[in-house]
Amino acid sequence: MTVILVLLCLAIAGRELYLAFERKRAPGAPEIADIRTQLRALKGTRDELESLRASQGERLDRLAEDGDRDRAALTEADARIKSLITQINDRLLPDVNGRLRRQREAADEQRAAVDRLAAEVAVLRAHLVGRLDQAVAASLGADPADLVAGALTASPAARPALARRYEWLAEQHGLRVELADRDRYYLSGRSPRGLERDFVGLVAALRANGVESTERARNLLGALRDIDQGGAQIGPLFIVRTPEALVCGVLPLAELRGPDAAGLLDDLPGAARRLHRLPETRFCDVSAWPALNG
């Protein structure tokens, strides 16, 4: 009986211990369930992160590819721009600069032409005023002003130097240039007959090699000798330069009234032959002279 009681007590005690143990275990079940829920949530989050990482990786790859294409497009655009700049510098720019230079040159030529025209108009105005003054003086009883023809034929390059010496020689003999129209000159201040006497004396001095009295004439002759061909006329005095000769002579006034006198220098060889036919007192051939300037 005692053994039965002991066993019963042990059974009761074991049951109580089991119940106590179960009671201790039961409160932890929700926590475990929560942990399990959190683990499942973490697993889902990890899957989402992996999916997000994969999608972001794909997006980054696409962005990298787009960047490569953009860089290639920019490189191609830079190459085209450089090619266009090279073409502009090599082709268009020289053409534009050439056109601008030609336009500037044309504008300069136009301005020069306008300046020349203004100067010519001023000379014509001064000449007209002078002729009007002479007409007024003549109407009051003064002698009319004498006017003689002149001419200067030469290439454009040689003309400036010849014109200076021509006008110096005319000035030495009391003449003033009233008007210059291309090759033609109109000179006033001396009568044709007085000039004829002066120039016959000048030709005689040249034949006698008189240096001091013929200095300005020798300067003009020297300038004509430096060119291939040309000619000068001051009233009855004619100087002709051809490739073969350099001659001067004084035509009689009667011949100056002829129809061919005005265009005598248009045919330089013919003019030289005409001067050769003049009397010795009116003609001088200086072709063989060693020096004429000074």
MIKE-773824 format. One record per residue: chain; x, y, z of N, C-alpha, C, O in turn; residue number from 1. Coordinates in steps of 0.02 Angstrom, whole numbers, plus 50000, padded with zeros to 5 digits. Example, Ala and Ser with C-alpha at 12.3 -4.5 7.8 and 13.67 -1.06 7.14 Angstrom:
! residues 2
unit	n.u	n.v	n.w	ca.u	ca.v	ca.w	c.u	c.v	c.w	o.u	o.v	o.w	pos
A	50660	49716	50390	50615	49775	50390	50660	49835	50390	50712	49834	50423	1
A	50642	49888	50354	50684	49947	50357	50645	50002	50394	50670	50057	50402	2
! end
This chain:
! residues 294
unit	n.u	n.v	n.w	ca.u	ca.v	ca.w	c.u	c.v	c.w	o.u	o.v	o.w	pos
A	50042	49940	50000	50000	50000	50000	50043	50062	50000	50030	50110	49963	1
A	50092	50061	50040	50139	50117	50044	50170	50129	49977	50179	50187	49957	2
A	50188	50076	49942	50220	50082	49876	50172	50112	49826	50191	50153	49784	3
A	50109	50092	49832	50059	50119	49786	50051	50193	49796	50046	50231	49748	4
A	50049	50214	49858	50042	50285	49874	50102	50325	49847	50095	50380	49821	5
A	50161	50294	49856	50221	50330	49831	50218	50338	49755	50234	50391	49729	6
A	50198	50285	49722	50194	50288	49649	50142	50338	49627	50151	50376	49579	7
A	50085	50338	49664	50032	50386	49648	50057	50457	49657	50043	50502	49617	8
A	50093	50467	49710	50120	50534	49723	50168	50555	49667	50168	50612	49643	9
A	50210	50506	49647	50258	50522	49594	50222	50538	49529	50243	50582	49492	10
A	50167	50501	49516	50129	50513	49455	50099	50583	49455	50101	50620	49406	11
A	50070	50599	49514	50039	50666	49521	50093	50720	49513	50082	50770	49479	12
A	50150	50708	49544	50203	50759	49541	50229	50766	49469	50242	50821	49445	13
A	50235	50709	49435	50257	50713	49365	50208	50750	49321	50226	50790	49277	14
A	50141	50735	49336	50090	50772	49296	50095	50845	49308	50091	50885	49261	15
A	50103	50865	49371	50108	50936	49387	50169	50968	49354	50167	51024	49329	16
A	50224	50931	49355	50284	50958	49323	50273	50968	49247	50294	51017	49217	17
A	50238	50917	49218	50224	50922	49146	50180	50981	49131	50192	51018	49083	18
A	50128	50990	49172	50082	51045	49162	50118	51112	49171	50106	51161	49134	19
A	50163	51113	49222	50200	51175	49234	50246	51191	49174	50254	51248	49152	20
A	50275	51136	49149	50319	51146	49090	50280	51170	49030	50303	51214	48993	21
A	50221	51143	49019	50179	51164	48963	50156	51235	48970	50152	51274	48923	22
A	50142	51252	49035	50121	51321	49046	50178	51369	49030	50165	51424	49005	23
A	50240	51350	49044	50297	51393	49029	50309	51397	48953	50332	51448	48928	24
A	50293	51342	48918	50306	51342	48846	50253	51380	48807	50269	51411	48757	25
A	50193	51379	48827	50138	51409	48789	50146	51482	48774	50131	51501	48718	26
A	50170	51528	48820	50178	51599	48802	50229	51612	48747	50223	51664	48716	27
A	50277	51570	48733	50328	51582	48680	50304	51567	48611	50338	51586	48563	28
A	50248	51535	48602	50224	51518	48535	50208	51579	48492	50228	51580	48434	29
A	50174	51630	48518	50162	51690	48476	50227	51724	48453	50232	51748	48396	30
A	50275	51726	48498	50339	51759	48480	50372	51721	48423	50399	51750	48376	31
A	50368	51653	48430	50398	51614	48376	50361	51625	48311	50392	51631	48257	32
A	50294	51629	48316	50255	51642	48255	50272	51710	48225	50277	51718	48165	33
A	50282	51759	48270	50300	51827	48246	50369	51826	48213	50380	51858	48161	34
A	50414	51789	48245	50481	51784	48216	50478	51752	48147	50509	51773	48099	35
A	50436	51697	48145	50429	51664	48081	50399	51711	48028	50420	51711	47970	36
A	50349	51751	48051	50319	51800	48004	50371	51850	47980	50374	51867	47920	37
A	50411	51875	48028	50464	51924	48010	50515	51892	47963	50540	51924	47917	38
A	50530	51828	47976	50577	51795	47932	50549	51789	47862	50584	51801	47812	39
A	50482	51770	47859	50452	51767	47792	50452	51836	47758	50463	51842	47698	40
A	50437	51889	47800	50438	51958	47772	50508	51977	47748	50517	52008	47696	41
A	50558	51958	47790	50627	51973	47770	50645	51937	47706	50679	51964	47662	42
A	50621	51873	47701	50635	51836	47640	50603	51870	47580	50633	51875	47527	43
A	50540	51894	47589	50507	51930	47534	50543	51994	47517	50551	52012	47459	44
A	50565	52030	47570	50603	52092	47558	50668	52077	47521	50688	52114	47476	45
A	50700	52021	47543	50762	52003	47509	50748	51986	47435	50787	52004	47391	46
A	50694	51952	47423	50676	51937	47353	50663	52001	47314	50683	52009	47256	47
A	50626	52048	47348	50613	52112	47314	50678	52149	47301	50688	52178	47247	48
A	50723	52147	47352	50787	52181	47342	50826	52150	47285	50856	52185	47244	49
A	50825	52083	47282	50860	52050	47227	50829	52069	47160	50864	52082	47111	50
A	50760	52071	47160	50727	52090	47098	50743	52163	47080	50755	52180	47022	51
A	50741	52206	47132	50757	52277	47120	50829	52286	47096	50843	52324	47051	52
A	50874	52247	47129	50944	52251	47109	50952	52228	47036	50989	52258	46998	53
A	50917	52175	47019	50922	52150	46950	50894	52201	46900	50924	52215	46848	54
A	50835	52230	46919	50806	52280	46873	50850	52343	46868	50859	52371	46814	55
A	50877	52364	46926	50922	52422	46924	50985	52407	46884	51011	52451	46850	56
A	51009	52346	46890	51068	52327	46850	51053	52331	46776	51093	52356	46736	57
A	50993	52304	46758	50974	52308	46688	50967	52381	46665	50988	52399	46611	58
A	50937	52422	46709	50930	52494	46692	50998	52528	46685	51009	52568	46640	59
A	51043	52510	46732	51111	52539	46727	51145	52517	46663	51181	52556	46631	60
A	51134	52454	46644	51164	52430	46581	51136	52469	46522	51172	52489	46477	61
A	51067	52480	46524	51037	52519	46469	51064	52590	46469	51078	52619	46416	62
A	51070	52620	46529	51098	52688	46533	51170	52691	46506	51189	52738	46472	63
A	51208	52639	46523	51277	52637	46499	51278	52632	46423	51318	52665	46389	64
A	51233	52589	46396	51229	52583	46323	51207	52650	46291	51234	52671	46240	65
A	51156	52681	46323	51134	52747	46298	51191	52798	46301	51200	52838	46255	66
A	51230	52797	46357	51287	52842	46362	51338	52830	46308	51366	52877	46280	67
A	51352	52765	46293	51399	52749	46240	51374	52776	46173	51412	52804	46134	68
A	51308	52765	46160	51280	52790	46097	51284	52866	46095	51299	52895	46042	69
A	51268	52900	46152	51272	52973	46153	51343	52997	46141	51355	53045	46104	70
A	51392	52963	46174	51462	52983	46163	51482	52972	46091	51518	53013	46062	71
A	51459	52917	46061	51474	52905	45990	51442	52958	45946	51473	52982	45898	72
A	51379	52977	45963	51345	53029	45924	51381	53096	45932	51389	53133	45883	73
A	51402	53112	45995	51438	53175	46006	51505	53175	45968	51524	53225	45939	74
A	51539	53118	45970	51602	53113	45933	51591	53124	45858	51630	53159	45825	75
A	51538	53092	45831	51522	53101	45761	51504	53174	45745	51524	53201	45694	76
A	51464	53204	45791	51445	53275	45782	51506	53320	45784	51512	53367	45744	77
A	51553	53306	45832	51615	53346	45834	51655	53338	45770	51683	53387	45745	78
A	51657	53277	45744	51694	53266	45682	51662	53305	45624	51698	53334	45583	79
A	51595	53305	45622	51561	53342	45568	51573	53417	45576	51585	53453	45527	80
A	51569	53441	45638	51582	53513	45650	51652	53532	45630	51663	53583	45597	81
A	51701	53490	45649	51770	53504	45630	51778	53502	45554	51814	53543	45525	82
A	51743	53454	45522	51746	53451	45448	51716	53514	45417	51744	53541	45369	83
A	51660	53536	45444	51629	53597	45419	51674	53657	45429	51682	53699	45384	84
A	51705	53662	45489	51751	53718	45502	51810	53716	45454	51831	53767	45428	85
A	51836	53655	45442	51892	53649	45395	51871	53670	45325	51908	53705	45291	86
A	51811	53649	45304	51787	53670	45238	51777	53745	45234	51794	53776	45183	87
A	51750	53773	45288	51741	53847	45289	51808	53882	45284	51816	53930	45247	88
A	51857	53858	45324	51923	53890	45324	51959	53881	45257	51994	53926	45234	89
A	51951	53821	45227	51988	53806	45166	51954	53831	45103	51988	53847	45054	90
A	51887	53834	45103	51852	53850	45041	51813	53916	45046	51824	53963	45009	91
A	51766	53917	45094	51721	53974	45097	51756	54037	45120	51746	54091	45092	92
A	51798	54031	45172	51830	54091	45200	51874	54127	45150	51869	54188	45143	93
A	51918	54091	45113	51957	54127	45062	51914	54159	45009	51929	54214	44985	94
A	51859	54125	44990	51815	54154	44939	51781	54217	44966	51777	54268	44932	95
A	51758	54213	45029	51727	54273	45060	51777	54329	45067	51762	54387	45052	96
A	51838	54312	45090	51890	54363	45096	51907	54394	45029	51918	54454	45023	97
A	51909	54350	44977	51923	54377	44910	51868	54423	44886	51882	54476	44857	98
A	51806	54404	44899	51751	54448	44878	51752	54514	44917	51742	54567	44888	99
A	51766	54510	44982	51770	54571	45022	51827	54615	44998	51821	54676	44994	100
A	51885	54583	44981	51942	54622	44957	51925	54655	44890	51941	54714	44879	101
A	51891	54617	44846	51872	54647	44782	51821	54703	44791	51824	54753	44756	102
A	51776	54694	44839	51728	54747	44853	51763	54809	44880	51747	54866	44861	103
A	51812	54798	44925	51850	54856	44951	51889	54890	44895	51891	54951	44890	104
A	51920	54848	44852	51957	54878	44797	51911	54917	44750	51927	54971	44726	105
A	51851	54887	44736	51803	54922	44693	51780	54986	44726	51773	55038	44693	106
A	51769	54983	44793	51748	55044	44827	51804	55097	44826	51791	55156	44816	107
A	51867	55073	44835	51923	55121	44831	51928	55151	44761	51941	55211	44753	108
A	51919	55109	44710	51921	55135	44642	51865	55185	44629	51875	55235	44596	109
A	51806	55170	44656	51751	55216	44648	51765	55282	44682	51752	55336	44655	110
A	51793	55277	44744	51810	55339	44780	51863	55378	44742	51860	55440	44736	111
A	51913	55341	44715	51965	55375	44676	51936	55407	44614	51955	55463	44595	112
A	51890	55371	44581	51858	55399	44521	51818	55461	44539	51818	55511	44502	113
A	51782	55458	44596	51744	55517	44617	51791	55575	44633	51777	55632	44616	114
A	51847	55560	44666	51895	55613	44682	51924	55643	44618	51930	55704	44612	115
A	51941	55599	44569	51967	55625	44506	51915	55668	44470	51930	55721	44443	116
A	51853	55644	44471	51799	55683	44439	51790	55750	44474	51780	55801	44441	117
A	51792	55749	44541	51785	55812	44577	51843	55860	44561	51832	55920	44552	118
A	51904	55832	44556	51961	55874	44538	51954	55902	44467	51968	55961	44455	119
A	51931	55859	44421	51921	55883	44353	51867	55936	44349	51873	55986	44313	120
A	51814	55926	44387	51760	55977	44388	51787	56042	44416	51770	56096	44392	121
A	51828	56037	44469	51857	56098	44497	51902	56134	44446	51900	56195	44441	122
A	51942	56094	44409	51985	56124	44357	51942	56157	44303	51956	56212	44280	123
A	51890	56122	44282	51846	56150	44231	51812	56214	44255	51804	56262	44218	124
A	51792	56213	44318	51760	56273	44346	51810	56331	44347	51794	56387	44328	125
A	51872	56317	44370	51922	56369	44371	51937	56394	44300	51945	56454	44289	126
A	51940	56348	44252	51952	56368	44183	51895	56411	44157	51906	56462	44124	127
A	51833	56390	44172	51775	56429	44149	51775	56498	44180	51761	56548	44147	128
A	51790	56501	44245	51793	56567	44277	51847	56610	44245	51837	56669	44234	129
A	51905	56578	44231	51958	56616	44199	51938	56642	44130	51953	56699	44112	130
A	51905	56599	44091	51884	56621	44024	51832	56676	44029	51832	56723	43988	131
A	51787	56672	44079	51738	56725	44088	51773	56790	44108	51753	56844	44085	132
A	51823	56785	44150	51861	56846	44168	51894	56877	44107	51895	56938	44098	133
A	51922	56834	44064	51954	56859	44003	51902	56890	43956	51915	56942	43925	134
A	51842	56859	43952	51790	56888	43910	51768	56956	43937	51756	57003	43899	135
A	51763	56961	44003	51745	57026	44033	51798	57078	44018	51782	57134	43999	136
A	51862	57059	44025	51916	57106	44010	51916	57126	43937	51927	57184	43920	137
A	51903	57076	43892	51901	57092	43820	51844	57139	43804	51850	57183	43762	138
A	51787	57130	43839	51731	57175	43827	51745	57246	43849	51714	57293	43825	139
A	51793	57253	43894	51813	57320	43918	51871	57349	43877	51895	57403	43893	140
A	51892	57313	43825	51943	57340	43781	52011	57307	43787	52058	57326	43752	141
A	52019	57257	43831	52084	57224	43838	52095	57176	43780	52048	57153	43748	142
A	52159	57162	43766	52175	57114	43713	52153	57045	43733	52159	57026	43792	143
A	52126	57004	43687	52106	56936	43704	52166	56894	43722	52221	56903	43696	144
A	52154	56846	43768	52209	56802	43790	52226	56753	43735	52182	56725	43703	145
A	52291	56741	43725	52313	56693	43675	52308	56622	43704	52320	56612	43764	146
A	52290	56574	43663	52282	56505	43683	52313	56461	43630	52299	56468	43571	147
A	52357	56414	43651	52390	56369	43604	52376	56297	43627	52361	56284	43685	148
A	52381	56252	43577	52368	56182	43591	52432	56146	43611	52488	56165	43592	149
A	52424	56093	43650	52481	56051	43669	52458	55979	43673	52398	55964	43670	150
A	52505	55933	43679	52488	55863	43684	52546	55826	43717	52604	55847	43713	151
A	52529	55770	43750	52580	55727	43781	52556	55655	43773	52505	55635	43800	152
A	52595	55616	43736	52578	55547	43721	52630	55501	43753	52690	55507	43739	153
A	52606	55456	43797	52652	55409	43831	52611	55355	43865	52550	55361	43871	154
A	52644	55303	43888	52610	55251	43926	52589	55278	43994	52619	55326	44018	155
A	52537	55249	44025	52515	55274	44090	52570	55273	44143	52571	55318	44186	156
A	52615	55223	44141	52668	55220	44192	52718	55277	44184	52742	55303	44235	157
A	52733	55297	44122	52783	55350	44111	52753	55419	44112	52790	55469	44116	158
A	52688	55424	44109	52656	55490	44101	52669	55539	44158	52684	55597	44144	159
A	52665	55519	44223	52675	55568	44277	52742	55604	44273	52745	55665	44280	160
A	52796	55567	44262	52862	55598	44258	52867	55644	44197	52895	55698	44201	161
A	52840	55622	44141	52840	55663	44080	52798	55726	44090	52818	55780	44067	162
A	52740	55720	44123	52696	55778	44131	52730	55832	44172	52723	55892	44157	163
A	52766	55813	44224	52801	55864	44264	52852	55902	44222	52854	55963	44223	164
A	52892	55866	44184	52943	55898	44143	52911	55938	44086	52937	55991	44068	165
A	52857	55914	44059	52821	55950	44007	52796	56018	44033	52806	56069	44001	166
A	52765	56016	44092	52738	56079	44120	52794	56126	44141	52785	56187	44137	167
A	52851	56100	44163	52908	56144	44180	52932	56180	44117	52946	56240	44119	168
A	52937	56144	44062	52960	56175	43999	52909	56227	43976	52929	56281	43953	169
A	52844	56211	43980	52793	56260	43961	52797	56322	44005	52790	56378	43981	170
A	52808	56312	44070	52812	56369	44117	52873	56413	44100	52869	56474	44105	171
A	52929	56381	44081	52989	56420	44064	52975	56468	44006	53006	56521	44003	172
A	52930	56450	43962	52915	56491	43904	52852	56533	43914	52820	56554	43866	173
A	52834	56543	43977	52779	56589	43993	52709	56562	43983	52662	56600	43976	174
A	52702	56496	43981	52637	56466	43969	52608	56438	44034	52644	56416	44079	175
A	52542	56440	44037	52506	56413	44094	52457	56361	44069	52423	56371	44018	176
A	52453	56305	44104	52406	56252	44084	52336	56273	44103	52319	56277	44162	177
A	52295	56285	44053	52225	56302	44066	52183	56240	44078	52140	56238	44121	178
A	52197	56188	44039	52157	56127	44043	52196	56069	44013	52229	56076	43962	179
A	52193	56012	44047	52223	55950	44021	52168	55898	44015	52136	55881	44065	180
A	52158	55873	43956	52106	55823	43943	52139	55763	43910	52150	55761	43849	181
A	52155	55713	43952	52191	55653	43929	52257	55675	43896	52300	55704	43930	182
A	52265	55661	43831	52328	55679	43798	52331	55753	43778	52385	55778	43763	183
A	52275	55787	43778	52272	55855	43753	52285	55906	43809	52263	55897	43865	184
A	52322	55959	43791	52334	56015	43836	52311	56080	43802	52316	56087	43741	185
A	52288	56126	43842	52271	56194	43818	52309	56243	43861	52299	56246	43922	186
A	52353	56282	43829	52400	56325	43864	52388	56398	43845	52371	56413	43787	187
A	52396	56442	43893	52385	56513	43880	52443	56553	43908	52482	56530	43949	188
A	52448	56616	43883	52499	56661	43910	52548	56688	43858	52581	56738	43870	189
A	52553	56655	43801	52599	56677	43748	52564	56670	43681	52521	56626	43671	190
A	52583	56714	43634	52556	56709	43566	52593	56654	43528	52652	56643	43542	191
A	52561	56621	43481	52595	56569	43442	52657	56595	43405	52707	56558	43399	192
A	52655	56657	43381	52713	56683	43345	52772	56693	43391	52829	56678	43373	193
A	52759	56719	43452	52814	56726	43500	52844	56658	43519	52904	56652	43526	194
A	52800	56609	43527	52825	56542	43543	52866	56513	43486	52916	56479	43498	195
A	52846	56526	43424	52883	56501	43367	52955	56527	43368	53002	56489	43357	196
A	52963	56592	43382	53031	56620	43386	53070	56588	43442	53128	56570	43433	197
A	53038	56581	43501	53073	56550	43558	53096	56479	43543	53152	56460	43559	198
A	53052	56441	43513	53069	56370	43502	53119	56360	43445	53158	56312	43447	199
A	53120	56404	43396	53172	56401	43345	53239	56414	43378	53289	56381	43363	200
A	53241	56463	43425	53302	56475	43462	53321	56417	43507	53380	56401	43514	201
A	53271	56384	43536	53285	56325	43579	53316	56269	43538	53364	56238	43560	202
A	53289	56255	43478	53317	56202	43435	53389	56219	43416	53431	56175	43414	203
A	53402	56282	43401	53471	56303	43385	53517	56291	43444	53574	56268	43435	204
A	53493	56306	43505	53534	56296	43565	53546	56221	43577	53601	56201	43598	205
A	53497	56179	43562	53507	56107	43569	53559	56082	43520	53600	56040	43537	206
A	53556	56107	43458	53606	56087	43409	53676	56109	43430	53725	56074	43417	207
A	53680	56167	43463	53745	56192	43486	53764	56162	43553	53817	56178	43580	208
A	53721	56118	43580	53735	56085	43644	53741	56135	43701	53784	56128	43745	209
A	53697	56186	43700	53696	56233	43756	53659	56204	43815	53599	56194	43812	210
A	53696	56190	43868	53667	56153	43925	53623	56197	43967	53566	56178	43983	211
A	53647	56257	43988	53610	56299	44035	53545	56324	44006	53494	56324	44041	212
A	53545	56347	43945	53485	56375	43915	53434	56322	43895	53377	56339	43879	213
A	53454	56260	43894	53409	56206	43872	53397	56154	43926	53378	56097	43911	214
A	53408	56172	43989	53404	56123	44043	53335	56088	44046	53331	56027	44048	215
A	53282	56129	44046	53215	56098	44052	53197	56059	43990	53164	56007	43995	216
A	53217	56082	43932	53204	56044	43871	53243	55979	43872	53216	55927	43851	217
A	53305	55980	43896	53345	55919	43900	53315	55870	43950	53319	55809	43940	218
A	53284	55896	44005	53252	55851	44053	53193	55815	44021	53184	55755	44031	219
A	53153	55851	43981	53097	55819	43947	53122	55770	43894	53095	55715	43888	220
A	53174	55789	43857	53202	55744	43807	53231	55681	43840	53223	55626	43814	221
A	53263	55690	43898	53291	55632	43933	53236	55585	43957	53244	55524	43954	222
A	53181	55613	43982	53126	55570	44005	53095	55532	43946	53077	55474	43953	223
A	53089	55564	43888	53064	55530	43829	53113	55477	43804	53093	55426	43777	224
A	53176	55490	43814	53226	55442	43791	53223	55377	43832	53243	55324	43808	225
A	53199	55383	43895	53196	55325	43939	53137	55278	43923	53132	55224	43953	226
A	53094	55297	43877	53037	55254	43859	53044	55232	43786	53085	55260	43749	227
A	53005	55184	43766	53010	55157	43698	52981	55205	43646	53010	55215	43593	228
A	52924	55236	43663	52894	55282	43616	52848	55330	43653	52819	55314	43705	229
A	52842	55390	43625	52801	55442	43655	52811	55507	43617	52851	55510	43570	230
A	52775	55557	43637	52782	55621	43602	52755	55678	43643	52716	55668	43690	231
A	52776	55740	43626	52754	55800	43661	52748	55857	43611	52787	55863	43564	232
A	52697	55899	43623	52687	55959	43583	52673	56018	43629	52632	56013	43674	233
A	52707	56073	43616	52691	56136	43649	52686	56188	43593	52737	56213	43568	234
A	52625	56203	43573	52617	56249	43518	52650	56221	43455	52633	56167	43433	235
A	52698	56259	43425	52731	56236	43364	52788	56187	43376	52815	56159	43329	236
A	52807	56176	43439	52863	56131	43456	52837	56059	43462	52789	56046	43498	237
A	52871	56013	43426	52854	55942	43429	52916	55902	43447	52970	55914	43420	238
A	52908	55855	43493	52962	55807	43511	52934	55737	43502	52880	55722	43527	239
A	52970	55695	43466	52945	55628	43449	52997	55576	43469	53056	55581	43451	240
A	52973	55526	43506	53016	55469	43525	52988	55406	43493	52931	55387	43505	241
A	53030	55373	43452	53013	55308	43423	53068	55259	43444	53120	55282	43469	242
A	53058	55194	43436	53112	55147	43454	53177	55160	43418	53230	55139	43441	243
A	53174	55194	43360	53235	55206	43320	53265	55275	43331	53324	55283	43317	244
A	53227	55324	43354	53253	55393	43354	53219	55435	43407	53166	55418	43433	245
A	53251	55493	43421	53223	55545	43464	53239	55612	43430	53296	55633	43426	246
A	53186	55645	43405	53195	55706	43366	53148	55759	43391	53097	55745	43423	247
A	53165	55823	43376	53121	55878	43393	53123	55929	43336	53172	55933	43299	248
A	53069	55968	43329	53066	56017	43276	53010	56067	43288	52966	56056	43329	249
A	53014	56123	43251	52965	56177	43258	52928	56183	43191	52957	56202	43141	250
A	52863	56166	43192	52823	56171	43131	52804	56244	43118	52793	56282	43165	251
A	52801	56264	43054	52776	56331	43038	52703	56339	43061	52665	56290	43062	252
A	52685	56400	43080	52617	56412	43105	52564	56395	43052	52509	56375	43069	253
A	52581	56404	42989	52533	56388	42937	52514	56314	42938	52456	56296	42926	254
A	52563	56271	42954	52548	56200	42957	52506	56182	43018	52468	56134	43017	255
A	52512	56222	43072	52472	56208	43132	52398	56220	43119	52356	56192	43154	256
A	52383	56261	43069	52312	56273	43053	52283	56218	43009	52223	56218	42996	257
A	52324	56172	42985	52300	56118	42942	52261	56066	42981	52267	56062	43042	258
A	52220	56027	42947	52178	55977	42981	52217	55920	43012	52191	55886	43057	259
A	52278	55908	42990	52316	55850	43015	52359	55868	43076	52388	55823	43106	260
A	52365	55931	43093	52411	55951	43146	52389	55924	43214	52431	55903	43254	261
A	52323	55924	43228	52299	55903	43294	52314	55830	43308	52325	55812	43365	262
A	52313	55788	43257	52325	55716	43267	52394	55694	43245	52404	55635	43231	263
A	52442	55740	43241	52508	55722	43217	52542	55670	43261	52575	55625	43235	264
A	52533	55675	43327	52565	55628	43372	52530	55561	43377	52553	55516	43411	265
A	52473	55554	43343	52440	55489	43342	52480	55438	43301	52474	55378	43312	266
A	52520	55463	43255	52563	55420	43214	52634	55442	43225	52660	55485	43189	267
A	52668	55413	43276	52734	55437	43295	52786	55426	43240	52825	55472	43228	268
A	52790	55369	43207	52838	55363	43152	52825	55414	43097	52872	55442	43069	269
A	52761	55426	43080	52745	55476	43029	52764	55546	43052	52788	55586	43012	270
A	52754	55560	43118	52774	55626	43144	52849	55635	43141	52873	55689	43125	271
A	52887	55581	43156	52960	55586	43152	52983	55599	43080	53028	55639	43069	272
A	52951	55567	43032	52969	55579	42962	52952	55651	42942	52989	55683	42905	273
A	52896	55677	42968	52878	55746	42952	52929	55795	42981	52947	55844	42948	274
A	52953	55783	43041	53003	55828	43071	53069	55824	43033	53104	55874	43027	275
A	53086	55766	43007	53148	55759	42968	53146	55802	42905	53198	55822	42879	276
A	53087	55817	42880	53082	55857	42819	53085	55932	42833	53084	55972	42786	277
A	53089	55953	42896	53094	56024	42913	53163	56052	42894	53211	56014	42888	278
A	53168	56117	42884	53234	56148	42872	53280	56137	42933	53257	56126	42989	279
A	53343	56139	42920	53392	56126	42973	53383	56173	43032	53395	56152	43089	280
A	53363	56235	43020	53356	56283	43074	53297	56266	43120	53291	56294	43175	281
A	53253	56222	43098	53195	56205	43138	53197	56133	43163	53147	56109	43191	282
A	53251	56098	43154	53253	56027	43170	53316	56008	43208	53370	56037	43197	283
A	53309	55959	43254	53367	55934	43291	53356	55860	43306	53304	55840	43332	284
A	53407	55820	43289	53405	55748	43303	53453	55734	43361	53513	55743	43355	285
A	53425	55713	43419	53466	55701	43478	53470	55626	43493	53485	55607	43550	286
A	53458	55584	43445	53458	55512	43456	53525	55487	43480	53529	55441	43522	287
A	53579	55515	43454	53646	55489	43470	53678	55524	43529	53735	55507	43547	288
A	53643	55571	43560	53674	55606	43617	53684	55558	43675	53639	55519	43690	289
A	53742	55561	43709	53755	55513	43764	53714	55527	43827	53695	55481	43862	290
A	53700	55589	43841	53664	55607	43903	53623	55669	43890	53643	55714	43853	291
A	53563	55670	43921	53518	55726	43910	53494	55758	43975	53476	55816	43975	292
A	53494	55721	44029	53470	55748	44094	53528	55782	44129	53573	55748	44155	293
A	53527	55847	44131	53579	55884	44166	53639	55886	44127	53689	55915	44149	294
! end
